[in-house]
C-alpha cells in the first residue's frame, strides 16, 4: 500500500465538498484555496461532526440499515436482504461518507505538510495525530459496510482501490504509530478555546485511550481470518494498559436538538423503533432480576413467569414460519424477570411515565384480530377477538407474513402494542456513543478466552464489561445478583460466567387462544448452527458476545453487525417466511422449506456499491469487485468475515 500522507498541491474548500456525486470524487480536488488559511483542527472537527449523521442520512443508514442488520429493532430492510441503492449512493458520496473521509484526509495531509515549519504551533502535531486516529475510524466504517475503497489520500485524480485486508493493515499500523507521536505535555488550549474537538475537547490523553481501544477492536475483527495477526496486534494494544475503561473516557459526541449533523441519529418521530425479537429473546429471563414495575402502575400490572408460561397461542394469526422459539404466542402480561436494561431502553406499552414513553406512539389499550374465515374484524358490531395489550410485553418477527399481516393488523401492525425505544434516546439530549468502556472489557474478555496475553482474565473482564454497561444505564445496584444468575433466557444463555451447562427442552404451559384451554408443549431452544454447528447456546464465547451485544444497544449497531458477521453470535432468528424470498432480487435465501435452519446465506454481509459506480466508472468498479473476491451482492463476505 502506498503512503497515506502525500503532499497535495491544492486544497479543496470544506464548503465545496458537497458538490460532486460520483464515488470517484473521493480522488478529486473540487476547488483549490490557500491552504495556509485552513486550520487542520477545523477540517478534523468538520469530519467528526459530519459523521454524527444528520437526520436525513441517519434515518437511511443508522436506522434503516445498521439497526436492521444488527436486529436492534423490529425492521425488515437489511434483515431480509433489501438493497437501497439511493441510500447507499447518498452514503458513499461527498455529502456524507466520502465527504467525511475527504475532510479528515485533508487535515492529515496539511498537518504533514506543515510539520517542521517555524510558524507551525506545537499543538498542531497533536491535531495531526488525532486526525490520523479519526481517519482510521472513518476508513473502517466505509470498508466494513462496502468492502474495498480507493486510497484515502489521493487528490490527484488517481483511482486505485485497496483491499479490505490492506486497509486493516494500514489502520492497525497507523493507530499504533499515532499514540507514540502524541505529546501529552503540549498546551492544547487553542483547540479547547476554538471548540474544534467534538469528542474530547483537546484532551489528548483520552484520544490515546480511544486509539488503543480502536486497535483492539480492529485486531479482534481479524480473529477468524487471520488469528495470528489478530493476536499480535491485539496484544500490542493491550500491553499499553491505556485504553477506555471508564465512562469519563468514553468516546462520545453530544447531540443537539433541531436539524443538523448533531441532531440525534434516532430522533425521527415516525420511526417507532420497537424491540426486536433478537433483543427480546436475549433479555427475557436473563439475569434473574425482577421486572422493575413503576410504583404508579403496580396494582394494575400482572407479572407472569415467561419461562413456565408462553402466553396465548394464536397460530391462526401469528406466523410460525420462523425459527424464533417463541413464535405464535401473545404474552398477556409483563415477564416476571427480564434484563433490567430492557425497561431503560424501552417503554411499557400503555404507560406514559414521562421518561421513557415517546408521545408519537399511541398508548396501548386493546387490539382486535380478524376472523380467519372471513377476514373481518367485526361481525354485527361484535369483534371476532379482542386482546388487552396494555401492560403487556410482545414483539414478533419481521419478514413476509402473507395473510397473517391483515388478520393481525391491529396487533402486529400497530406500534402501540410493542415496547419501543425510550424517548431518552429520541430527543437529541444524549451523547452519541462511539466507544464505551464495556466494549474494551468484552474485547479483553474474548482475547483472554482465546489464551492471548492481556490484562485480566476472561471472567474478570466479562464481569467488568457488564458492570460498565449497568453503570451507564444507572443500574449498578443490580450487578451482583445479575452476574451470579444461572437463569436461562429464551435462547438458552445465562449470565454467570462459570455456568456453562447447556439448557435442555422442558415442558411449558400456554393458553389456546381459540378454545381458552390451558395446554402444555415442549419448549425447544434454538440451534444456532452457524456457530460451532449449533452445539452451544451457553458457552463462554456466547456469553461474552451476548453481553457485548446488549451493552452496545442502541448506539453501536454497526459493531454488533460486525460481530455477528464474524462469529455468528448472538443467535439471530429468521424473518417470517410465509412466502419464499426472491434471491434473484438480492433477497436472502429463505424459503418455506428451510426457515427452521440457520445458514450464513440467510444474513447480509455488506452493502452493495451504488449502481452509478458501475455505470460511470466500469473499470474501477471491476477493480473493486476483484478485490472484494465475489459478486457485488449483500451475501458476499468481506475479507475478515471469511470463515476458516
Secondary structure by P-SEA (a helix, b strand, c coil): cccccccccccccccccccccccccccccccccccccccaaaaaaaaaaaacccaaaaaaccccccccccccccccccccccccaaaaaaaaccccaaaaaaaaaaaaaaaaaaccccccccaaaaaaaaaaaaaaaaaaaaaacccccccccccccbbbbbcaaaaaaaaaaaaaaaaaaccccccaaaaaaaccccccccaaaaaaaaaaaaaaaaaaaaccccaaaaaaaaaaaaaaccccccccccbbbbbbccccccccccccccccccccaaaaaaccccccccccccccccccccccccccccccccccccccccccccccccccccccccccccccccccccccccccccccccccccccccccccccccccccccccccccccccccccccccccccccccccccccccccccccccccccccccccaaaaaaaaaaaaaacccccccaaaaaaaaaaaaaaaaccccaaaaaaacccccccccccccccccbbbbbbbbbbcccccccbbbbbbbbcccccccccccccaaaaaaaaaaaaaccccaaaaaaaaaaccccbbbbccccbbbbccccccccccccccccccccccccccccaaaaaccaaaaaaaaaaacccccccccccccccc
